[in-house]
Amino acid sequence: MATNYLGITKIHNREMMGVGGVWVTGKWDGMKWEALVFADQPTNKKFAIGKSRISKLWIVNADGDWLYNFDRGVDVPAKTSAAANLQSRITHNLARVIHG
C-alpha cells in the first residue's frame, strides 16, 4: 500500500532513542494528523484504538481546531464525517504501512 493513501508526510522512529513506537505525521483532505503507532499490540488493550496498534492519534483542521483526539482513550470524538473517515482509514491501515 502506498503511503500517499494516508497522506504521510513524516515518519520519526523513536526506537533508536530507546523507546518504542513510531510517530507518523500526515495531511489529508485539508486535515493534519499525527499518530504514535507500535509494532505490537499493547498489554492493556485500552491503550490502543481497537487492534490498530495506535496509542495516540489527533486530527485537526486547517485552523488547528481539534476534530478527533485519542490519547490512550478517546478525548475528542470525531466531530465531522470527514474526520471519522480519516480516523478509520488511519486506524485500519497505518500499522501495516509502517510495521508490515
N, C-alpha and C positions, 0 to 999 in steps of 0.2 A: 504494500500500500504506500503510495507516495505521501510524503509529509505535507504537501500542499493541500491535501484533502482536509487537514486540520488547521491550515494556515500557520504552521510552526515557523517562528522567526528566530528562536534562540533555544539552545539546549545547554544546560550547565550541569555537569556531572559532579555531584558532591562526594562521591565515593572516594575520590582522590584526596579529599580533605579528611578522610577517616570517619565520615558519617554517611549514612545510606541515602538513597534516593537521587532523583534527577529532577531539577527544576526545568520546566519547559514553558516557554512563552510563545504566544501566537496572536494573530489578528484574523478575524473572520467577520464578514458582513457588517463592518462598522463597529465591531466589538473587539475589545482586547481581553485576553485571558492569560492566566498563569496557573500552573499545576505542579504539585510535587508528587511524582509517581515512583513507585518502588518495583523491584524485580519480583518480589514475593508478596503474598497477602499478609497483612499484619496479624499478630496473635489475637488482638482484640478486634473483632470484625466491625465494631462501631467506629473504628478509626479510618475506615475507607468507605468510599461510595460503592456500595454493593460489592461486586467482585472485580472492580476496576483497578485495584492496587493504587488508587489515588487517595492521598490523605488530606490534601489541600487543593482547592480549586476556586478561583474567583474569576468573575466575568464582569466587566464594566463597559458602559457605552462610551462614545466619543467624548462626552462631557465629564467622564470619570464617575458617573453615578453607578452604584452597585446594582447589578442585575441578577447576580447569584453569588453566594459565598458558602463554601463548605470548608470548615477547619476542624476536622475530626468530628464532624456533625454539621447539620445544616444550620447556618446562622441567618442567611437570607435566601428564602426560596426563590426560584426563578420568577422574575417579575414580568417577563414578556414571553410570548411563544418562541420568538427568535432565540432568546437566552436559553429556554428549555430545550430547544432543538440542538443548540450548540453544546450545552451540558451533556446531552445524550450522546452526541457524536464523539465528544472527547472521552467520556467515561467508557464507551464501548470499544474504542479503538486505540487510545493513547499508549497504554501499557504494551500492546502488541507492536506498535510502531517503534517505541523506544527500547524495549527489552526483548522483543521477539516472542 
